[in-house]
Amino acid sequence: MSRRARWALGLVLLVLLGVLAVLGSRGLASRKPGAATSAKAAASAPTPAIELAASDIARAERAELTQTLAVSGGLKAVQSAFVKARVAAEVKSLGVREGDRVSAGQLIGQLDTTEYDWRLRQAEDQARSAEAQLDIAERTLANNQALVNQGFISRNALDTSVSNAAAARAAMQAAKAAAEIARKAVKDGEVRAPIAGLVSQRLVQPGERVSVDTRLVEIVDLSRIELEAAVAPEDVPSVRVGQPARVAIDGLAEPVPARVVRINPSATAGTRAVMAYLLLDSHPGLRQGLFGRATVEMQRRSALVVPASALRFDQSQPYVVVAQQGLAVERIVTTGQRGDATFSAGARPEPAVEILSGLEAGAVVLRGTVGSLRGGTRLALPGAVAPGASPLPLGAAATVAAPAATPVPSPAVNAASR
């Protein structure tokens, strides 16, 4: 190839490179407006709102604040009895076991009374012998009285006959008393239930020899159950007979109503606690020995209250988070007494705290179930929660819902439009 041809080829390549450079710059320029539009749309997209469930909010409202005292203790039947052996003997039979129902006076067992049967026969024979001796002494006395009147014997012999008759009468009465004691011992061989109820413990088995006052069976009457609760010395002055209470027992879905029926006048040695006795309403699930946690109602008054879980303490002063115009707003509050209150019709009482200042009635506060939220966070309330509206029923936990994204044109579409 000649030198002129090489120069021509190089010139053509330079021209082509220039054309390609111009075309590339135009394409980049055409893509830049689309990218800028996408970035602008992403920046203008709204921040996702925290969608709240009905169980996450409550209203600050004036309600009855019930001040309570929490006590605990064991359940005990008002009537219970240990059936004991009244005589020393061998257990012949015992026809009840744990859980069996018995009635008052029911025969539930028998002790072997063979020895006492023979003692009764002996005592009865001695009583009959004494009665015969009395009969002889009385006939002798009658004969001596006739002889004295006729002058055949002296007055001294008559006095002796009177004394012998009196001694025979006393011996007969003592023999009869001994026979009654032996008869009672035979009767005591019968094991009978002193009260109606359920057998709680069977402590012996047939064939065992027991002594006097040995426990055979325990019977409890579950128709009346009390909670024996220890009250601290500083709380004793506020506890009074007749105060209502509710007792929560493991295994029962609902607390059992109760009331204070007695207060022990003496303190327990060592702890200095005073025992209070709460009578529970009849319930088929109550059993002696179960553990109960009671809430005794001490005082009831009207106050502006919020749920205790709505109060937050992660700052220097206590505050609550209020939903206001779709945003979370922190309000510093002054609190008063604590207790229980109801925040919606039909709901259970829950721990509440009195608000003295910093919050108005009707404000929508966030419970602790929503977790930690900063002021200014966008909120989505469940349904239409307007001032004065009743709180909605309990719902699911809070979830995060992002609004629908604004469509952004792609660079290819922008290039085509251009």
SULKABEL-V411986 format. One record per pair of residues at least 24 apart in sequence whose C-alpha atoms are under 10 Angstrom apart, sorted by sequence separation. I is the first residue (numbers start at 1). J is the second residue. If there is no record, write none. Layout:
BEGIN
i=I j=J
i=I j=J
END
This chain:
BEGIN
i=87 j=111
i=88 j=112
i=89 j=113
i=90 j=114
i=137 j=161
i=138 j=162
i=140 j=164
i=141 j=165
i=193 j=217
i=195 j=219
i=196 j=220
i=197 j=221
i=198 j=222
i=239 j=263
i=256 j=280
i=257 j=281
i=258 j=282
i=311 j=335
i=333 j=357
i=334 j=358
i=362 j=386
i=363 j=387
i=83 j=108
i=85 j=110
i=86 j=111
i=87 j=112
i=88 j=113
i=89 j=114
i=137 j=162
i=140 j=165
i=191 j=216
i=193 j=218
i=194 j=219
i=195 j=220
i=196 j=221
i=197 j=222
i=256 j=281
i=257 j=282
i=332 j=357
i=333 j=358
i=334 j=359
i=362 j=387
i=363 j=388
i=85 j=111
i=87 j=113
i=89 j=115
i=137 j=163
i=138 j=164
i=139 j=165
i=191 j=217
i=193 j=219
i=195 j=221
i=196 j=222
i=197 j=223
i=256 j=282
i=257 j=283
i=332 j=358
i=333 j=359
i=361 j=387
i=362 j=388
i=89 j=116
i=137 j=164
i=138 j=165
i=196 j=223
i=236 j=263
i=256 j=283
i=331 j=358
i=332 j=359
i=361 j=388
i=362 j=389
i=364 j=391
i=370 j=397
i=371 j=398
i=136 j=164
i=137 j=165
i=138 j=166
i=331 j=359
i=362 j=390
i=369 j=397
i=370 j=398
i=87 j=116
i=136 j=165
i=137 j=166
i=306 j=335
i=369 j=398
i=370 j=399
i=134 j=164
i=135 j=165
i=137 j=167
i=138 j=168
i=256 j=286
i=305 j=335
i=308 j=338
i=133 j=164
i=134 j=165
i=137 j=168
i=138 j=169
i=227 j=258
i=247 j=278
i=252 j=283
i=304 j=335
i=305 j=336
i=307 j=338
i=308 j=339
i=133 j=165
i=134 j=166
i=136 j=168
i=137 j=169
i=226 j=258
i=227 j=259
i=231 j=263
i=246 j=278
i=247 j=279
i=304 j=336
i=305 j=337
i=307 j=339
i=308 j=340
i=134 j=167
i=135 j=168
i=225 j=258
i=226 j=259
i=227 j=260
i=245 j=278
i=247 j=280
i=252 j=285
i=303 j=336
i=305 j=338
i=307 j=340
i=308 j=341
i=133 j=167
i=134 j=168
i=135 j=169
i=226 j=260
i=228 j=262
i=229 j=263
i=230 j=264
i=233 j=267
i=244 j=278
i=245 j=279
i=246 j=280
i=247 j=281
i=251 j=285
i=252 j=286
i=303 j=337
i=305 j=339
i=307 j=341
i=331 j=365
i=133 j=168
i=134 j=169
i=226 j=261
i=228 j=263
i=232 j=267
i=241 j=276
i=243 j=278
i=244 j=279
i=245 j=280
i=246 j=281
i=251 j=286
i=259 j=294
i=305 j=340
i=306 j=341
i=307 j=342
i=330 j=365
i=132 j=168
i=133 j=169
i=134 j=170
i=231 j=267
i=240 j=276
i=241 j=277
i=242 j=278
i=249 j=285
i=256 j=292
i=258 j=294
i=260 j=296
i=305 j=341
i=306 j=342
i=307 j=343
i=329 j=365
i=130 j=167
i=131 j=168
i=132 j=169
i=134 j=171
i=230 j=267
i=236 j=273
i=239 j=276
i=241 j=278
i=242 j=279
i=249 j=286
i=255 j=292
i=257 j=294
i=258 j=295
i=259 j=296
i=305 j=342
i=306 j=343
i=322 j=359
i=328 j=365
i=130 j=168
i=131 j=169
i=133 j=171
i=134 j=172
i=230 j=268
i=233 j=271
i=235 j=273
i=236 j=274
i=255 j=293
i=256 j=294
i=257 j=295
i=258 j=296
i=259 j=297
i=303 j=341
i=305 j=343
i=320 j=358
i=328 j=366
i=130 j=169
i=131 j=170
i=133 j=172
i=232 j=271
i=233 j=272
i=234 j=273
i=235 j=274
i=236 j=275
i=251 j=290
i=255 j=294
i=300 j=339
i=302 j=341
i=319 j=358
i=320 j=359
i=324 j=363
i=130 j=170
i=131 j=171
i=132 j=172
i=232 j=272
i=233 j=273
i=236 j=276
i=250 j=290
i=255 j=295
i=299 j=339
i=300 j=340
i=319 j=359
i=323 j=363
i=324 j=364
i=130 j=171
i=131 j=172
i=230 j=271
i=231 j=272
i=232 j=273
i=233 j=274
i=249 j=290
i=250 j=291
i=298 j=339
i=300 j=341
i=309 j=350
i=311 j=352
i=322 j=363
i=323 j=364
i=324 j=365
i=129 j=171
i=130 j=172
i=131 j=173
i=230 j=272
i=231 j=273
i=232 j=274
i=249 j=291
i=250 j=292
i=297 j=339
i=308 j=350
i=309 j=351
i=310 j=352
i=311 j=353
i=321 j=363
i=322 j=364
i=323 j=365
i=129 j=172
i=130 j=173
i=230 j=273
i=231 j=274
i=232 j=275
i=248 j=291
i=249 j=292
i=250 j=293
i=297 j=340
i=307 j=350
i=308 j=351
i=309 j=352
i=310 j=353
i=321 j=364
i=322 j=365
i=323 j=366
i=330 j=373
i=127 j=171
i=128 j=172
i=130 j=174
i=131 j=175
i=229 j=273
i=230 j=274
i=231 j=275
i=247 j=291
i=248 j=292
i=249 j=293
i=307 j=351
i=308 j=352
i=309 j=353
i=320 j=364
i=321 j=365
i=322 j=366
i=329 j=373
i=330 j=374
i=331 j=375
i=126 j=171
i=127 j=172
i=130 j=175
i=131 j=176
i=229 j=274
i=230 j=275
i=231 j=276
i=247 j=292
i=248 j=293
i=249 j=294
i=306 j=351
i=307 j=352
i=308 j=353
i=320 j=365
i=321 j=366
i=322 j=367
i=328 j=373
i=329 j=374
i=330 j=375
i=345 j=390
i=126 j=172
i=127 j=173
i=129 j=175
i=130 j=176
i=229 j=275
i=230 j=276
i=246 j=292
i=247 j=293
i=248 j=294
i=305 j=351
i=306 j=352
i=307 j=353
i=308 j=354
i=320 j=366
i=321 j=367
i=328 j=374
i=329 j=375
i=330 j=376
i=344 j=390
i=345 j=391
i=347 j=393
i=127 j=174
i=128 j=175
i=228 j=275
i=229 j=276
i=230 j=277
i=246 j=293
i=247 j=294
i=248 j=295
i=305 j=352
i=306 j=353
i=307 j=354
i=320 j=367
i=321 j=368
i=327 j=374
i=328 j=375
i=329 j=376
i=343 j=390
i=344 j=391
i=346 j=393
i=347 j=394
i=126 j=174
i=127 j=175
i=128 j=176
i=227 j=275
i=228 j=276
i=229 j=277
i=246 j=294
i=247 j=295
i=304 j=352
i=305 j=353
i=306 j=354
i=320 j=368
i=327 j=375
i=328 j=376
i=329 j=377
i=343 j=391
i=344 j=392
i=345 j=393
i=126 j=175
i=127 j=176
i=227 j=276
i=228 j=277
i=229 j=278
i=245 j=294
i=246 j=295
i=247 j=296
i=304 j=353
i=305 j=354
i=306 j=355
i=327 j=376
i=328 j=377
i=329 j=378
i=344 j=393
i=125 j=175
i=126 j=176
i=127 j=177
i=226 j=276
i=227 j=277
i=228 j=278
i=245 j=295
i=246 j=296
i=303 j=353
i=304 j=354
i=305 j=355
i=326 j=376
i=327 j=377
i=328 j=378
i=123 j=174
i=124 j=175
i=125 j=176
i=127 j=178
i=226 j=277
i=227 j=278
i=228 j=279
i=244 j=295
i=245 j=296
i=246 j=297
i=303 j=354
i=304 j=355
i=305 j=356
i=321 j=372
i=326 j=377
i=327 j=378
i=328 j=379
i=123 j=175
i=124 j=176
i=126 j=178
i=127 j=179
i=225 j=277
i=226 j=278
i=227 j=279
i=244 j=296
i=245 j=297
i=302 j=354
i=303 j=355
i=304 j=356
i=321 j=373
i=323 j=375
i=324 j=376
i=326 j=378
i=327 j=379
i=122 j=175
i=123 j=176
i=124 j=177
i=126 j=179
i=225 j=278
i=226 j=279
i=227 j=280
i=243 j=296
i=244 j=297
i=245 j=298
i=303 j=356
i=304 j=357
i=306 j=359
i=321 j=374
i=322 j=375
i=323 j=376
i=325 j=378
i=326 j=379
i=327 j=380
i=123 j=177
i=124 j=178
i=125 j=179
i=225 j=279
i=226 j=280
i=243 j=297
i=244 j=298
i=305 j=359
i=311 j=365
i=321 j=375
i=323 j=377
i=324 j=378
i=325 j=379
i=326 j=380
i=327 j=381
i=123 j=178
i=124 j=179
i=224 j=279
i=225 j=280
i=226 j=281
i=243 j=298
i=304 j=359
i=306 j=361
i=310 j=365
i=311 j=366
i=312 j=367
i=323 j=378
i=324 j=379
i=325 j=380
i=326 j=381
i=122 j=178
i=123 j=179
i=124 j=180
i=224 j=280
i=225 j=281
i=240 j=296
i=243 j=299
i=304 j=360
i=305 j=361
i=310 j=366
i=311 j=367
i=312 j=368
i=323 j=379
i=122 j=179
i=123 j=180
i=223 j=280
i=224 j=281
i=225 j=282
i=239 j=296
i=304 j=361
i=306 j=363
i=309 j=366
i=310 j=367
i=311 j=368
i=323 j=380
i=120 j=178
i=121 j=179
i=123 j=181
i=124 j=182
i=223 j=281
i=224 j=282
i=225 j=283
i=239 j=297
i=240 j=298
i=304 j=362
i=306 j=364
i=307 j=365
i=309 j=367
i=310 j=368
i=314 j=372
i=323 j=381
i=119 j=178
i=120 j=179
i=123 j=182
i=124 j=183
i=223 j=282
i=224 j=283
i=239 j=298
i=306 j=365
i=307 j=366
i=308 j=367
i=309 j=368
i=310 j=369
i=119 j=179
i=120 j=180
i=122 j=182
i=123 j=183
i=222 j=282
i=223 j=283
i=226 j=286
i=238 j=298
i=306 j=366
i=307 j=367
i=308 j=368
i=309 j=369
i=310 j=370
i=312 j=372
i=120 j=181
i=121 j=182
i=222 j=283
i=223 j=284
i=225 j=286
i=227 j=288
i=238 j=299
i=306 j=367
i=307 j=368
i=119 j=181
i=120 j=182
i=121 j=183
i=222 j=284
i=224 j=286
i=225 j=287
i=226 j=288
i=227 j=289
i=119 j=182
i=120 j=183
i=222 j=285
i=223 j=286
i=225 j=288
i=227 j=290
i=228 j=291
i=229 j=292
i=118 j=182
i=119 j=183
i=120 j=184
i=222 j=286
i=227 j=291
i=228 j=292
i=229 j=293
i=116 j=181
i=117 j=182
i=120 j=185
i=222 j=287
i=227 j=292
i=229 j=294
i=116 j=182
i=117 j=183
i=119 j=185
i=120 j=186
i=221 j=287
i=222 j=288
i=227 j=293
i=116 j=183
i=119 j=186
i=220 j=287
i=221 j=288
i=227 j=294
i=116 j=184
i=117 j=185
i=118 j=186
i=220 j=288
i=116 j=185
i=117 j=186
i=115 j=185
i=116 j=186
i=117 j=187
i=115 j=186
i=116 j=187
i=113 j=185
i=114 j=186
i=116 j=188
i=113 j=186
i=116 j=189
i=112 j=186
i=113 j=187
i=111 j=186
i=113 j=188
i=114 j=189
i=111 j=187
i=113 j=189
i=110 j=187
i=111 j=188
i=112 j=189
i=113 j=190
i=110 j=188
i=111 j=189
i=112 j=190
i=110 j=189
i=111 j=190
i=109 j=189
i=110 j=190
i=111 j=191
i=109 j=190
i=110 j=191
i=108 j=190
i=109 j=191
i=110 j=192
i=107 j=190
i=108 j=191
i=109 j=192
i=106 j=190
i=107 j=191
i=108 j=192
i=109 j=193
i=106 j=191
i=107 j=192
i=108 j=193
i=105 j=191
i=106 j=192
i=107 j=193
i=105 j=192
i=106 j=193
i=107 j=194
i=104 j=192
i=105 j=193
i=106 j=194
i=200 j=288
i=103 j=192
i=104 j=193
i=105 j=194
i=106 j=195
i=102 j=192
i=103 j=193
i=104 j=194
i=105 j=195
i=106 j=196
i=102 j=193
i=103 j=194
i=104 j=195
i=105 j=196
i=102 j=194
i=103 j=195
i=104 j=196
i=102 j=195
i=103 j=196
i=104 j=197
i=102 j=196
i=103 j=197
i=101 j=196
i=102 j=197
i=103 j=198
i=111 j=206
i=112 j=207
i=95 j=191
i=101 j=197
i=102 j=198
i=110 j=206
i=111 j=207
i=87 j=184
i=88 j=185
i=92 j=189
i=93 j=190
i=94 j=191
i=100 j=197
i=101 j=198
i=102 j=199
i=109 j=206
i=111 j=208
i=112 j=209
i=87 j=185
i=91 j=189
i=92 j=190
i=93 j=191
i=99 j=197
i=100 j=198
i=101 j=199
i=111 j=209
i=86 j=185
i=87 j=186
i=90 j=189
i=99 j=198
i=100 j=199
i=101 j=200
i=111 j=210
i=87 j=187
i=88 j=188
i=89 j=189
i=91 j=191
i=98 j=198
i=99 j=199
i=100 j=200
i=86 j=187
i=87 j=188
i=88 j=189
i=97 j=198
i=98 j=199
i=99 j=200
i=86 j=188
i=87 j=189
i=96 j=198
i=97 j=199
i=98 j=200
i=99 j=201
i=85 j=188
i=86 j=189
i=87 j=190
i=96 j=199
i=97 j=200
i=98 j=201
i=99 j=202
i=85 j=189
i=86 j=190
i=97 j=201
i=98 j=202
i=85 j=190
i=86 j=191
i=96 j=201
i=97 j=202
i=98 j=203
i=85 j=191
i=96 j=202
i=97 j=203
i=84 j=191
i=109 j=216
i=83 j=191
i=84 j=192
i=94 j=202
i=109 j=217
i=83 j=192
i=108 j=217
i=83 j=193
i=94 j=204
i=95 j=205
i=82 j=193
i=83 j=194
i=94 j=205
i=95 j=206
i=81 j=193
i=82 j=194
i=83 j=195
i=93 j=205
i=94 j=206
i=81 j=194
i=82 j=195
i=91 j=204
i=92 j=205
i=93 j=206
i=94 j=207
i=80 j=194
i=81 j=195
i=91 j=205
i=92 j=206
i=93 j=207
i=80 j=195
i=81 j=196
i=90 j=205
i=91 j=206
i=92 j=207
i=93 j=208
i=79 j=195
i=80 j=196
i=81 j=197
i=90 j=206
i=91 j=207
i=92 j=208
i=79 j=196
i=80 j=197
i=82 j=199
i=90 j=207
i=91 j=208
i=92 j=209
i=102 j=219
i=79 j=197
i=80 j=198
i=81 j=199
i=82 j=200
i=89 j=207
i=90 j=208
i=91 j=209
i=101 j=219
i=102 j=220
i=80 j=199
i=81 j=200
i=82 j=201
i=83 j=202
i=89 j=208
i=90 j=209
i=91 j=210
i=98 j=217
i=100 j=219
i=101 j=220
i=102 j=221
i=80 j=200
i=82 j=202
i=83 j=203
i=89 j=209
i=90 j=210
i=97 j=217
i=98 j=218
i=99 j=219
i=101 j=221
i=82 j=203
i=88 j=209
i=89 j=210
i=90 j=211
i=96 j=217
i=98 j=219
i=99 j=220
i=88 j=210
i=89 j=211
i=94 j=216
i=87 j=210
i=88 j=211
i=89 j=212
i=94 j=217
i=86 j=210
i=87 j=211
i=88 j=212
i=85 j=210
i=86 j=211
i=87 j=212
i=88 j=213
i=91 j=216
i=84 j=210
i=85 j=211
i=86 j=212
i=87 j=213
i=88 j=214
i=84 j=211
i=85 j=212
i=86 j=213
i=87 j=214
i=84 j=212
i=85 j=213
i=86 j=214
i=84 j=213
i=85 j=214
i=86 j=215
i=83 j=213
i=84 j=214
i=85 j=215
i=82 j=213
i=83 j=214
i=84 j=215
i=85 j=216
i=82 j=214
i=83 j=215
i=84 j=216
i=85 j=217
i=82 j=215
i=83 j=216
i=84 j=217
i=82 j=216
i=83 j=217
i=84 j=218
i=82 j=217
i=83 j=218
i=81 j=217
i=82 j=218
i=83 j=219
i=81 j=218
i=82 j=219
i=80 j=218
i=81 j=219
i=82 j=220
i=80 j=219
i=81 j=220
i=79 j=219
i=80 j=220
i=81 j=221
i=79 j=220
i=80 j=221
i=77 j=219
i=78 j=220
i=79 j=221
i=80 j=222
i=77 j=220
i=78 j=221
i=79 j=222
i=76 j=220
i=77 j=221
i=78 j=222
i=79 j=223
i=76 j=221
i=77 j=222
i=78 j=223
i=79 j=224
i=76 j=222
i=77 j=223
i=78 j=224
i=79 j=225
i=77 j=224
i=78 j=225
i=76 j=224
i=77 j=225
i=78 j=226
i=76 j=225
i=77 j=226
i=78 j=227
i=75 j=225
i=76 j=226
i=77 j=227
i=75 j=226
i=76 j=227
i=74 j=226
i=75 j=227
i=76 j=228
i=73 j=226
i=74 j=227
i=75 j=228
i=73 j=227
i=74 j=228
i=75 j=229
i=72 j=227
i=73 j=228
i=74 j=229
i=71 j=227
i=72 j=228
i=73 j=229
i=74 j=230
i=71 j=228
i=72 j=229
i=73 j=230
i=71 j=229
i=72 j=230
i=73 j=231
i=70 j=229
i=71 j=230
i=72 j=231
i=71 j=231
i=70 j=231
i=71 j=232
i=69 j=231
i=69 j=235
i=69 j=238
i=69 j=239
i=75 j=249
i=70 j=245
i=72 j=247
i=74 j=249
i=69 j=245
i=70 j=246
i=71 j=247
i=72 j=248
i=68 j=245
i=70 j=247
i=76 j=277
i=78 j=279
i=73 j=275
i=75 j=277
i=77 j=279
i=73 j=276
i=75 j=278
i=76 j=279
i=73 j=277
i=75 j=279
i=71 j=276
i=75 j=280
i=80 j=288
i=77 j=286
i=76 j=286
i=77 j=287
i=78 j=288
i=75 j=286
i=76 j=287
i=77 j=288
i=75 j=287
i=76 j=288
i=77 j=289
i=74 j=287
i=75 j=288
i=76 j=289
i=74 j=288
i=75 j=289
i=76 j=290
i=74 j=289
i=75 j=290
i=76 j=291
i=73 j=289
i=74 j=290
i=75 j=291
i=73 j=290
i=74 j=291
i=75 j=292
i=73 j=291
i=74 j=292
i=72 j=291
i=73 j=292
i=74 j=293
i=72 j=292
i=73 j=293
i=71 j=292
i=72 j=293
i=73 j=294
i=71 j=293
i=72 j=294
i=70 j=293
i=71 j=294
i=72 j=295
i=70 j=294
i=71 j=295
i=69 j=294
i=70 j=295
i=71 j=296
i=68 j=294
i=69 j=295
i=70 j=296
i=68 j=295
i=69 j=296
i=70 j=297
i=67 j=295
i=68 j=296
i=69 j=297
i=67 j=296
i=68 j=297
i=69 j=298
i=66 j=296
i=67 j=297
i=68 j=298
i=69 j=299
i=66 j=297
i=67 j=298
i=68 j=299
i=66 j=298
i=67 j=299
i=68 j=300
i=66 j=299
i=67 j=300
i=65 j=299
i=66 j=300
i=67 j=301
i=64 j=299
i=65 j=300
i=66 j=301
i=64 j=300
i=65 j=301
i=66 j=302
i=63 j=300
i=64 j=301
i=65 j=302
i=66 j=303
i=63 j=301
i=64 j=302
i=65 j=303
i=62 j=301
i=63 j=302
i=64 j=303
i=65 j=304
i=62 j=302
i=63 j=303
i=64 j=304
i=65 j=305
i=61 j=302
i=62 j=303
i=63 j=304
i=64 j=305
i=61 j=303
i=62 j=304
i=63 j=305
i=61 j=304
i=62 j=305
i=63 j=306
i=60 j=304
i=61 j=305
i=62 j=306
i=60 j=305
i=61 j=306
i=59 j=305
i=60 j=306
i=59 j=306
i=60 j=307
i=58 j=306
i=59 j=307
i=58 j=307
i=57 j=307
i=58 j=310
i=57 j=310
i=56 j=310
i=60 j=322
i=59 j=322
i=58 j=322
i=57 j=322
i=57 j=323
i=67 j=337
i=68 j=338
i=69 j=339
i=66 j=337
i=67 j=338
i=68 j=339
i=65 j=337
i=66 j=338
i=67 j=339
i=68 j=340
i=65 j=338
i=66 j=339
i=67 j=340
i=65 j=339
i=66 j=340
i=67 j=341
i=64 j=339
i=65 j=340
i=66 j=341
i=50 j=326
i=64 j=340
i=65 j=341
i=66 j=342
i=49 j=326
i=50 j=327
i=63 j=340
i=64 j=341
i=65 j=342
i=49 j=327
i=50 j=328
i=63 j=341
i=64 j=342
i=62 j=341
i=63 j=342
i=64 j=343
i=63 j=343
i=61 j=342
i=62 j=343
i=61 j=343
i=60 j=343
i=66 j=349
i=68 j=351
i=59 j=343
i=65 j=349
i=66 j=350
i=67 j=351
i=58 j=343
i=59 j=344
i=66 j=351
i=67 j=352
i=58 j=344
i=65 j=351
i=66 j=352
i=65 j=352
i=65 j=353
i=65 j=354
i=63 j=354
i=62 j=354
i=61 j=354
i=62 j=355
i=60 j=354
i=61 j=355
i=60 j=355
i=61 j=359
i=62 j=360
i=60 j=359
i=61 j=360
i=62 j=361
i=60 j=360
i=61 j=361
i=62 j=362
i=59 j=360
i=60 j=361
i=61 j=362
i=59 j=361
i=60 j=362
i=61 j=363
i=59 j=362
i=60 j=363
i=61 j=364
i=58 j=362
i=59 j=363
i=60 j=364
i=58 j=363
i=59 j=364
i=60 j=365
i=58 j=364
i=59 j=365
i=57 j=364
i=58 j=365
i=59 j=366
i=57 j=365
i=58 j=366
i=59 j=367
i=56 j=365
i=57 j=366
i=58 j=367
i=56 j=366
i=57 j=367
i=55 j=366
i=56 j=367
i=57 j=368
i=55 j=367
i=56 j=368
i=57 j=369
i=56 j=369
i=57 j=370
i=52 j=366
i=55 j=369
i=56 j=370
i=55 j=370
i=56 j=371
i=53 j=369
i=52 j=369
i=53 j=370
i=52 j=370
i=51 j=370
i=50 j=370
i=50 j=373
i=57 j=381
i=56 j=381
i=57 j=382
i=56 j=382
i=50 j=377
i=51 j=378
i=52 j=379
i=53 j=380
i=54 j=381
i=55 j=382
i=61 j=388
i=49 j=377
i=50 j=378
i=51 j=379
i=52 j=380
i=53 j=381
i=54 j=382
i=57 j=385
i=59 j=387
i=48 j=377
i=49 j=378
i=50 j=379
i=51 j=380
i=52 j=381
i=53 j=382
i=54 j=383
i=59 j=388
i=47 j=377
i=48 j=378
i=49 j=379
i=50 j=380
i=51 j=381
i=52 j=382
i=53 j=383
i=59 j=389
i=47 j=378
i=48 j=379
i=49 j=380
i=50 j=381
i=51 j=382
i=52 j=383
i=54 j=385
i=59 j=390
i=46 j=378
i=48 j=380
i=49 j=381
i=58 j=390
i=59 j=391
i=58 j=391
i=57 j=391
i=58 j=392
i=57 j=392
i=55 j=391
i=54 j=391
i=55 j=392
i=57 j=394
i=54 j=392
i=55 j=393
i=56 j=394
i=53 j=392
i=54 j=393
i=55 j=394
i=56 j=395
i=53 j=393
i=54 j=394
i=55 j=395
i=56 j=396
i=53 j=394
i=54 j=395
i=55 j=396
i=56 j=397
i=53 j=395
i=54 j=396
i=55 j=397
i=56 j=398
i=52 j=395
i=53 j=396
i=54 j=397
i=55 j=398
i=52 j=396
i=53 j=397
i=54 j=398
i=52 j=397
i=53 j=398
i=51 j=397
i=52 j=398
i=53 j=399
i=51 j=398
i=52 j=399
i=50 j=398
i=51 j=399
i=52 j=400
i=50 j=399
i=51 j=400
i=52 j=401
i=49 j=399
i=50 j=400
i=51 j=401
i=49 j=400
i=50 j=401
i=51 j=402
i=48 j=400
i=49 j=401
i=50 j=402
i=48 j=401
i=49 j=402
i=48 j=402
i=49 j=403
i=47 j=402
i=48 j=403
i=46 j=402
i=47 j=403
i=48 j=404
i=46 j=403
i=45 j=403
i=46 j=404
i=45 j=404
i=46 j=405
i=45 j=405
i=46 j=406
i=45 j=406
i=44 j=406
i=42 j=405
i=41 j=405
i=42 j=406
i=41 j=406
i=42 j=407
i=41 j=407
i=42 j=408
i=41 j=408
i=38 j=406
i=40 j=408
i=41 j=409
i=38 j=407
i=39 j=408
i=38 j=408
i=37 j=408
i=38 j=409
i=37 j=409
i=38 j=410
i=35 j=408
i=37 j=410
i=38 j=411
i=34 j=408
i=35 j=409
i=37 j=411
i=34 j=409
i=35 j=410
i=36 j=411
i=34 j=410
i=35 j=411
i=34 j=411
i=37 j=414
i=33 j=411
i=34 j=412
i=31 j=410
i=32 j=411
i=34 j=413
i=35 j=414
i=31 j=411
i=34 j=414
i=30 j=411
i=31 j=412
i=33 j=414
i=34 j=415
i=30 j=412
i=31 j=413
i=32 j=414
i=33 j=415
i=31 j=414
i=32 j=415
i=30 j=414
i=31 j=415
i=30 j=415
i=29 j=415
i=30 j=416
i=28 j=415
i=30 j=417
i=31 j=418
i=27 j=415
i=30 j=418
END
